[in-house]
Amino acid sequence: MPRPGHDDRSGALHGARVVVTRSAGRARELVALLRADGVRVRLAPLLEPTLPGDTAALSALLDRAAAPGPAGRTWLAVTSVNTVRALQAVTGAPGPSGLGARLAAARSAGLRVAAVGDATAAALADAGLAPDLVPGTAHSAAGLLADWPAEPAPGTVLLPLSARARPTLEAGLAAKGYRVLTATAYATVPWPAPEPLVPETAADAGAVPTLDRAGLLAALAAGEADAVVLTAPSHLAELVGEDPAVLAGTALVAIGEPTRQAAADRGLTAHAAARPTPEAVRAALARALAAPRGPRRPEPTTPTTSPTEETTPVTDRTPRYDLVSRPRRLRSTPAVRRLAAQTRVHPSDLILPVFVREGLTEPAPLGSMPGVVQHSMDSLRRAAAEVAAKGLGGIMLFGVPAQRDARGSAGCDPEGVLNRALRAVRAEVGDDTVVMADLCLDEFTDHGHCGVLAEDGTVDNDATLEIYGRMAVAQAEAGAHVLGPSGMMDGQVGVIRAALDEAGRPDVAVLAYSAKYSSAFYGPFREAVDSQLQGDRRTYQMDPANRREALHELQLDLDEGADMVMVKPAMSYLDILRDVAEVSPVPVSAYQISGEYAMIEAAAANGWIDRRAAVQESVLSIRRAGADTVLTYFAVELADWFREENGLS
Ligand SMILES: NCc1[nH]cc(CCC(=O)O)c1CC(=O)O
């Protein structure tokens, strides 16, 4: 029965066998519209949202939202309807009596709520949490960032996310100076999920014939589907895996340009529905069915002769070359790759460097290191507790004093910021993690050099050593388990060892910065410690041109009693790290420094690299090159990901 606006291509629709990759609950209107045209509709949801295996992090995030913080300083940002459902699920009660009631007190104390788009806003409103901010035009992470209000003192953003979320919003908010706390709200698993986030309603159950992935593949192979309507790039990926030819010869409709592009990337032509409305999908379906289509992939048969036509797709799996070795066997599935993996990054391999600044009452974000802060004493204590709770290998403290002088006196002063911070951290974590102190003068001197200056303005090696010895004892008394001399003075390890022993602290270990190069990648660190340095450190840090010298420095530090040694920076010095790791009899660390961190963050914030994959690969490569432990500003996140990927709570 033609209706207004019905186009004359509906003939192509009548009787067509169409599979829509959507759940019954979300396909209701589209199914009704297509059925009215005589389309034989089946559904194949392919993917389904489910609560993460462990909801502790999400509950903790909700607890934080519920604890009324300083007025107007905390946001809850919600990026999908599924996230609203997940929040409701952990709250325990549906509707306004759940989430809205849970956050009511916090909202009147200033908690604000942002929604990515209208559907999310509506779901929030239904949950009793009408948002304060919805982007005006672009309903996306980018749109939300663009419309985010400028705030003089950015506070915290609580950001529950899909397990597959892209880093756009997190990185963008961090770049605006917010402290962004994330938690996995839901994961997407193959349909049917054992515990779906949205249980099927009685009305939807059985209303439309529904296929699982295997059923859909079988229908495609048997030529029983004339067209497939693809809802999202993830549905396409789930359906075809590494074999796009399963869709050869099938008319394809893509809802949205990203889905069309994902098909094109796999050599498939899909007709895009410009908007996700049932009408737009129907129009695209009519076009797709009317357009000429290539041949379907032939049904698998037992070939008697080898294929002759170059264009024949490869269906014969009998090996045609007698290869002695096929290394791809050990790359074929995630499980076999996991079995064959030689290097892992475990939380206990990681050391988190932290900055504490005298006089701060709130942590201060660092512009050139988005996501990293200068801590107040309070926030430092919390960070240390987190390091211990998450099983990290250690925490390395850097102090930023309020007053500096030519001799860096605050470094030796038991009341200096670093020594006070060491006491606070040790009181917080005891022996639950390893507390380390940067032992260097550059943060404490008014000229910014790592040592004191002689009259001619050069850095005076031996006068500096005497101060390092006193600083070592002060740090040991303040509670450091490990001291990290980073000033590259000749003889520093020996002098520090002797001073510790003489002070009755033979128990305190030395992690020697053995091969520390004069690197351009320290740039952001100098902001982090408010460095006063003019010029450079080339008279004491190593020349990036040199390799042999690293082994000489290593030998000296070992002879002077180093317990552990370090190479720094890491990524541009993996060859040095390899050299040192091959011969060192003591554990080897590498320091992924501020500039290495900043490069990855900047590229990820621009959407140029996949942040999580790049972070993981970077630290994996440092471990692979030979580091036993890695100092990295990504340590906490890497530990979170490790637990997530290994099914640990
Ligand atoms: N006390 C010196 C020190 N210890 C750690 C770093 C750099 C750490 C980083 O860049 O992340 C530096 C800076 C420098 O040598 O200029």
The ligand as an SDF file (V2000), in Angstrom:
LIG
                    3D

 16 16  0  0  0  0  0  0  0  0999 V2000
   66.9930   15.8220   38.1760 N   0  0  0  0  0  0  0  0  0  0  0  0
   67.2430   15.7060   36.8030 C   0  0  0  0  0  0  0  0  0  0  0  0
   66.1980   14.9190   36.1130 C   0  0  0  0  0  0  0  0  0  0  0  0
   65.6740   13.7950   36.6260 N   0  0  0  0  0  0  0  0  0  0  0  0
   64.6960   13.3450   35.7290 C   0  0  0  0  0  0  0  0  0  0  0  0
   64.6780   14.2050   34.6500 C   0  0  0  0  0  0  0  0  0  0  0  0
   63.8270   14.1280   33.4270 C   0  0  0  0  0  0  0  0  0  0  0  0
   62.6020   13.3210   33.5240 C   0  0  0  0  0  0  0  0  0  0  0  0
   61.6860   13.5260   32.3870 C   0  0  0  0  0  0  0  0  0  0  0  0
   61.9800   14.2750   31.4400 O   0  0  0  0  0  0  0  0  0  0  0  0
   60.6190   12.9280   32.4300 O   0  0  0  0  0  0  0  0  0  0  0  0
   65.6140   15.1940   34.8820 C   0  0  0  0  0  0  0  0  0  0  0  0
   65.7370   16.3320   33.9720 C   0  0  0  0  0  0  0  0  0  0  0  0
   67.0080   16.7340   33.3820 C   0  0  0  0  0  0  0  0  0  0  0  0
   68.0050   16.0130   33.4260 O   0  0  0  0  0  0  0  0  0  0  0  0
   66.9870   17.8100   32.8250 O   0  0  0  0  0  0  0  0  0  0  0  0
  1  2  1  0
  2  3  1  0
  3  4  1  0
  3 12  2  0
  4  5  1  0
  5  6  2  0
  6  7  1  0
  6 12  1  0
  7  8  1  0
  8  9  1  0
  9 10  2  0
  9 11  1  0
 12 13  1  0
 13 14  1  0
 14 15  2  0
 14 16  1  0
M  END
$$$$
